[in-house]
């Protein structure tokens, strides 16, 4: 996965730079999100990977699928990714782009995994605490994992805050 991110990074950086310069950050976010979803279709991937399908046929197929969703620059990116055999990197490019966008706009996406459902009040408290700790606006998504036993696990970019009972038990086991 890290190798794919390494390969995707230059594309994501270039697209983000272009988006900021043209003041079309949201539009690029939508285009990359759409391309990412398209490139997760197993049947389409099989067609694109088929050596019997020419480069021109791949280009025409993908441009027809994406015609209403891509601008001229988006179509150019699609052609570039096809030419360089990097089309399968689209989900990673989109993910990196979204992290650049979040950083540029001064917020961070935080995934909070808890052992039980968090109320709106608890989510607000959590967001306030994380905002102070991370010095950024926080967008929280929550999920439930009963194996945590109690507490929470928060993932913000490359930072992980483990306040779960399971994590504390694992740390205790290591010390013993």
DOVEX-769825 format. One record per residue (C-alpha): residue number from 1; x, y, z; residue in three letters. Coordinates in nm, 4 decimals, always signed. Layout:
BEGIN
+-----+----------+----------+----------+--------+
! num !       px !       py !       pz ! residu !
+-----+----------+----------+----------+--------+
! NUM !        X !        Y !        Z !    ALA !
...
+-----+----------+----------+----------+--------+
// end
This chain:
BEGIN
+-----+----------+----------+----------+--------+
! num !       px !       py !       pz ! residu !
+-----+----------+----------+----------+--------+
!   1 !  +0.0000 !  +0.0000 !  +0.0000 !    UNK !
!   2 !  +0.2795 !  +0.2451 !  +0.0833 !    UNK !
!   3 !  +0.4386 !  +0.1711 !  -0.2556 !    UNK !
!   4 !  +0.1123 !  +0.2657 !  -0.4265 !    UNK !
!   5 !  +0.0984 !  +0.5875 !  -0.2248 !    UNK !
!   6 !  +0.4546 !  +0.6659 !  -0.3272 !    UNK !
!   7 !  +0.3648 !  +0.6189 !  -0.6929 !    UNK !
!   8 !  +0.0425 !  +0.8193 !  -0.6558 !    UNK !
!   9 !  +0.1936 !  +1.1135 !  -0.4660 !    UNK !
!  10 !  +0.3379 !  +1.3083 !  -0.7642 !    UNK !
!  11 !  +0.0049 !  +1.2866 !  -0.9475 !    UNK !
!  12 !  -0.1907 !  +1.3959 !  -0.6400 !    UNK !
!  13 !  +0.0463 !  +1.6855 !  -0.5750 !    UNK !
!  14 !  +0.0301 !  +1.8037 !  -0.9354 !    UNK !
!  15 !  -0.3488 !  +1.7814 !  -0.9455 !    UNK !
!  16 !  -0.3798 !  +1.9649 !  -0.6154 !    UNK !
!  17 !  -0.1441 !  +2.2406 !  -0.7306 !    UNK !
!  18 !  -0.3481 !  +2.2785 !  -1.0507 !    UNK !
!  19 !  -0.6742 !  +2.2810 !  -0.8547 !    UNK !
!  20 !  -0.5545 !  +2.5536 !  -0.6174 !    UNK !
!  21 !  -0.4241 !  +2.7678 !  -0.9041 !    UNK !
!  22 !  -0.7500 !  +2.7360 !  -1.0965 !    UNK !
!  23 !  -0.9637 !  +2.7686 !  -0.7806 !    UNK !
!  24 !  -1.1369 !  +2.4389 !  -0.8574 !    UNK !
!  25 !  -1.0453 !  +2.2354 !  -0.5502 !    UNK !
!  26 !  -1.3992 !  +2.1032 !  -0.4951 !    UNK !
!  27 !  -1.4491 !  +2.0182 !  -0.8615 !    UNK !
!  28 !  -1.1263 !  +1.8175 !  -0.8678 !    UNK !
!  29 !  -1.2307 !  +1.6443 !  -0.5488 !    UNK !
!  30 !  -1.5537 !  +1.5356 !  -0.7176 !    UNK !
!  31 !  -1.3756 !  +1.4243 !  -1.0354 !    UNK !
!  32 !  -1.1142 !  +1.2210 !  -0.8489 !    UNK !
!  33 !  -1.3818 !  +1.0688 !  -0.6264 !    UNK !
!  34 !  -1.5771 !  +0.9610 !  -0.9336 !    UNK !
!  35 !  -1.2675 !  +0.8177 !  -1.1041 !    UNK !
!  36 !  -1.1795 !  +0.6337 !  -0.7862 !    UNK !
!  37 !  -1.5208 !  +0.4672 !  -0.7755 !    UNK !
!  38 !  -1.5042 !  +0.3810 !  -1.1461 !    UNK !
!  39 !  -1.1613 !  +0.2233 !  -1.1049 !    UNK !
!  40 !  -1.2849 !  -0.0074 !  -0.8314 !    UNK !
!  41 !  -1.5167 !  -0.1915 !  -1.0713 !    UNK !
!  42 !  -1.3661 !  -0.5369 !  -1.1203 !    UNK !
!  43 !  -1.5167 !  -0.5918 !  -1.4666 !    UNK !
!  44 !  -1.3817 !  -0.2598 !  -1.5929 !    UNK !
!  45 !  -1.0387 !  -0.3353 !  -1.4496 !    UNK !
!  46 !  -1.0429 !  -0.6703 !  -1.6308 !    UNK !
!  47 !  -1.1188 !  -0.4969 !  -1.9615 !    UNK !
!  48 !  -0.8468 !  -0.2372 !  -1.9086 !    UNK !
!  49 !  -0.5918 !  -0.5030 !  -1.8122 !    UNK !
!  50 !  -0.6753 !  -0.7164 !  -2.1167 !    UNK !
!  51 !  -0.3819 !  -0.6975 !  -2.3589 !    UNK !
!  52 !  -0.6185 !  -0.7491 !  -2.6535 !    UNK !
!  53 !  -0.7801 !  -0.4103 !  -2.5830 !    UNK !
!  54 !  -0.5808 !  -0.1320 !  -2.7472 !    UNK !
!  55 !  -0.4778 !  +0.1876 !  -2.5737 !    UNK !
!  56 !  -0.7144 !  +0.3828 !  -2.7973 !    UNK !
!  57 !  -1.0076 !  +0.1536 !  -2.7100 !    UNK !
!  58 !  -0.9330 !  +0.1915 !  -2.3369 !    UNK !
!  59 !  -0.9223 !  +0.5678 !  -2.3711 !    UNK !
!  60 !  -1.2498 !  +0.5829 !  -2.5648 !    UNK !
!  61 !  -1.4204 !  +0.3455 !  -2.3175 !    UNK !
!  62 !  -1.3146 !  +0.5419 !  -2.0118 !    UNK !
!  63 !  -1.3898 !  +0.8812 !  -2.1640 !    UNK !
!  64 !  -1.7396 !  +0.7572 !  -2.2559 !    UNK !
!  65 !  -1.7966 !  +0.6311 !  -1.9017 !    UNK !
!  66 !  -1.6726 !  +0.9563 !  -1.7482 !    UNK !
!  67 !  -1.7899 !  +1.2047 !  -2.0105 !    UNK !
!  68 !  -2.0270 !  +1.4114 !  -1.7931 !    UNK !
!  69 !  -1.8132 !  +1.3855 !  -1.4795 !    UNK !
!  70 !  -1.4780 !  +1.5170 !  -1.6046 !    UNK !
!  71 !  -1.3684 !  +1.8583 !  -1.7211 !    UNK !
!  72 !  -1.1153 !  +1.8964 !  -2.0014 !    UNK !
!  73 !  -0.8311 !  +1.8870 !  -1.7501 !    UNK !
!  74 !  -0.9869 !  +1.5819 !  -1.5830 !    UNK !
!  75 !  -0.9967 !  +1.4041 !  -1.9180 !    UNK !
!  76 !  -0.6313 !  +1.4958 !  -1.9740 !    UNK !
!  77 !  -0.5414 !  +1.3438 !  -1.6360 !    UNK !
!  78 !  -0.7297 !  +1.0276 !  -1.7285 !    UNK !
!  79 !  -0.5379 !  +1.0035 !  -2.0584 !    UNK !
!  80 !  -0.2070 !  +1.0660 !  -1.8793 !    UNK !
!  81 !  -0.2771 !  +0.7924 !  -1.6238 !    UNK !
!  82 !  -0.3683 !  +0.5534 !  -1.9066 !    UNK !
!  83 !  -0.0528 !  +0.6350 !  -2.1051 !    UNK !
!  84 !  +0.1697 !  +0.5822 !  -1.8013 !    UNK !
!  85 !  -0.0143 !  +0.2660 !  -1.6933 !    UNK !
!  86 !  -0.1073 !  +0.4305 !  -1.3614 !    UNK !
!  87 !  -0.4853 !  +0.4210 !  -1.3848 !    UNK !
!  88 !  -0.5140 !  +0.1717 !  -1.0993 !    UNK !
!  89 !  -0.3561 !  +0.4351 !  -0.8711 !    UNK !
!  90 !  -0.6681 !  +0.6511 !  -0.8949 !    UNK !
!  91 !  -0.8040 !  +0.5566 !  -0.5473 !    UNK !
!  92 !  -0.4687 !  +0.6420 !  -0.3864 !    UNK !
!  93 !  -0.4434 !  +0.9664 !  -0.5850 !    UNK !
!  94 !  -0.7915 !  +1.0612 !  -0.4676 !    UNK !
!  95 !  -0.7089 !  +0.9761 !  -0.1058 !    UNK !
!  96 !  -0.3872 !  +1.1803 !  -0.1097 !    UNK !
!  97 !  -0.5656 !  +1.4676 !  -0.2829 !    UNK !
!  98 !  -0.8298 !  +1.4720 !  -0.0093 !    UNK !
!  99 !  -0.5607 !  +1.4885 !  +0.2585 !    UNK !
! 100 !  -0.3956 !  +1.7834 !  +0.0775 !    UNK !
! 101 !  -0.7351 !  +1.9495 !  +0.0483 !    UNK !
! 102 !  -0.8078 !  +1.9006 !  +0.4182 !    UNK !
! 103 !  -0.4699 !  +2.0421 !  +0.5139 !    UNK !
! 104 !  -0.5165 !  +2.3381 !  +0.2783 !    UNK !
! 105 !  -0.8616 !  +2.4133 !  +0.4195 !    UNK !
! 106 !  -0.7432 !  +2.3730 !  +0.7793 !    UNK !
! 107 !  -0.9321 !  +2.0642 !  +0.8860 !    UNK !
! 108 !  -0.8586 !  +1.7008 !  +0.9454 !    UNK !
! 109 !  -1.0754 !  +1.3932 !  +0.9052 !    UNK !
! 110 !  -1.0795 !  +1.1809 !  +1.2178 !    UNK !
! 111 !  -1.2153 !  +0.8297 !  +1.2340 !    UNK !
! 112 !  -1.3350 !  +0.7464 !  +1.5842 !    UNK !
! 113 !  -1.3917 !  +0.3806 !  +1.6585 !    UNK !
! 114 !  -1.5624 !  +0.3104 !  +1.9882 !    UNK !
! 115 !  -1.6989 !  +0.0113 !  +2.1738 !    UNK !
! 116 !  -2.0452 !  +0.1696 !  +2.1783 !    UNK !
! 117 !  -2.2451 !  +0.4292 !  +1.9866 !    UNK !
! 118 !  -2.1392 !  +0.7866 !  +2.0648 !    UNK !
! 119 !  -2.4154 !  +1.0377 !  +2.1287 !    UNK !
! 120 !  -2.4142 !  +1.3749 !  +1.9498 !    UNK !
! 121 !  -2.3022 !  +1.5361 !  +2.2754 !    UNK !
! 122 !  -2.0082 !  +1.2960 !  +2.3094 !    UNK !
! 123 !  -1.9114 !  +1.3557 !  +1.9468 !    UNK !
! 124 !  -1.9119 !  +1.7337 !  +2.0054 !    UNK !
! 125 !  -1.6931 !  +1.6971 !  +2.3164 !    UNK !
! 126 !  -1.4619 !  +1.4677 !  +2.1277 !    UNK !
! 127 !  -1.4368 !  +1.7114 !  +1.8357 !    UNK !
! 128 !  -1.3621 !  +2.0013 !  +2.0706 !    UNK !
! 129 !  -1.0882 !  +1.8074 !  +2.2485 !    UNK !
! 130 !  -0.9305 !  +1.6918 !  +1.9231 !    UNK !
! 131 !  -0.9510 !  +2.0432 !  +1.7762 !    UNK !
! 132 !  -0.7415 !  +2.1714 !  +2.0684 !    UNK !
! 133 !  -0.4972 !  +1.8799 !  +2.0482 !    UNK !
! 134 !  -0.4496 !  +1.8882 !  +1.6695 !    UNK !
! 135 !  -0.4918 !  +2.2654 !  +1.6163 !    UNK !
! 136 !  -0.7293 !  +2.2062 !  +1.3254 !    UNK !
! 137 !  -1.0995 !  +2.1856 !  +1.2585 !    UNK !
! 138 !  -1.2129 !  +1.8266 !  +1.2967 !    UNK !
! 139 !  -1.4561 !  +1.6235 !  +1.0842 !    UNK !
! 140 !  -1.5487 !  +1.3104 !  +1.2743 !    UNK !
! 141 !  -1.6758 !  +0.9819 !  +1.1356 !    UNK !
! 142 !  -1.7679 !  +0.7154 !  +1.3860 !    UNK !
! 143 !  -1.7917 !  +0.3397 !  +1.3828 !    UNK !
! 144 !  -1.8374 !  +0.0668 !  +1.6402 !    UNK !
! 145 !  -1.6010 !  -0.2178 !  +1.7268 !    UNK !
! 146 !  -1.7166 !  -0.4268 !  +2.0223 !    UNK !
! 147 !  -1.3725 !  -0.5919 !  +2.0457 !    UNK !
! 148 !  -1.2359 !  -0.2672 !  +2.1953 !    UNK !
! 149 !  -1.4245 !  -0.3644 !  +2.5148 !    UNK !
! 150 !  -1.4492 !  +0.0005 !  +2.6183 !    UNK !
! 151 !  -1.3101 !  +0.3403 !  +2.5276 !    UNK !
! 152 !  -1.2140 !  +0.4539 !  +2.1767 !    UNK !
! 153 !  -0.9556 !  +0.4516 !  +1.9014 !    UNK !
! 154 !  -0.9090 !  +0.7752 !  +1.7055 !    UNK !
! 155 !  -0.7242 !  +0.7884 !  +1.3717 !    UNK !
! 156 !  -0.6274 !  +1.1311 !  +1.2400 !    UNK !
! 157 !  -0.4002 !  +1.1062 !  +0.9394 !    UNK !
! 158 !  -0.0927 !  +0.9175 !  +1.0550 !    UNK !
! 159 !  -0.1717 !  +0.9749 !  +1.4239 !    UNK !
! 160 !  -0.3522 !  +0.7124 !  +1.6282 !    UNK !
! 161 !  -0.4882 !  +0.7807 !  +1.9755 !    UNK !
! 162 !  -0.5663 !  +0.4550 !  +2.1520 !    UNK !
! 163 !  -0.7894 !  +0.5096 !  +2.4538 !    UNK !
! 164 !  -0.9449 !  +0.1644 !  +2.4374 !    UNK !
! 165 !  -0.9556 !  -0.0937 !  +2.7118 !    UNK !
! 166 !  -0.8214 !  -0.3484 !  +2.4648 !    UNK !
! 167 !  -0.5205 !  -0.1234 !  +2.3913 !    UNK !
! 168 !  -0.4521 !  -0.0706 !  +2.7596 !    UNK !
! 169 !  -0.4647 !  -0.4456 !  +2.8212 !    UNK !
! 170 !  -0.2206 !  -0.5031 !  +2.5342 !    UNK !
! 171 !  +0.0195 !  -0.2438 !  +2.6783 !    UNK !
! 172 !  -0.0072 !  -0.4045 !  +3.0219 !    UNK !
! 173 !  +0.0661 !  -0.7465 !  +2.8699 !    UNK !
! 174 !  +0.3798 !  -0.6074 !  +2.7013 !    UNK !
! 175 !  +0.5030 !  -0.4609 !  +3.0301 !    UNK !
! 176 !  +0.4471 !  -0.7890 !  +3.2137 !    UNK !
+-----+----------+----------+----------+--------+
// end
